[in-house]
Amino acid sequence: MAIQPGVITGQICDVPPGKNCQAITLSIESPYQPVSEIDYAKAGLLWGLAFTSVIFLYLFSKGIGLILNMVKNA
């Protein structure tokens, strides 16, 4: 069996060896394009935005919880 980039060739034979063999070729074409270079500056900005959003939501929820707790205990 020979393997080339994107192509696999080989043979399929019946159970008694050498009786009825067929050559096959399998061509593999990927629908996906390779990943381009990662822009670390943009990735850092997105990560920072996501992290800041999570911290903001946590602190906001904590504040609302404190206010509701004060109203409940008043």
FENMOWO-V145554 format. One record per run of one state. SS is the DSSP state (helix for helix, strand for strand, loop for the rest). FROM is the first residue (numbers start at 0). LEN is the number of residues. If there is no record, write none. Layout:
ss=[SS | SS]
from=[FROM | FROM]
len=[LEN | LEN]
This chain:
ss=[loop | strand | loop | strand | loop | strand | loop | helix | loop]
from=[0 | 1 | 4 | 6 | 13 | 20 | 27 | 39 | 73]
len=[1 | 3 | 2 | 7 | 7 | 7 | 12 | 34 | 1]
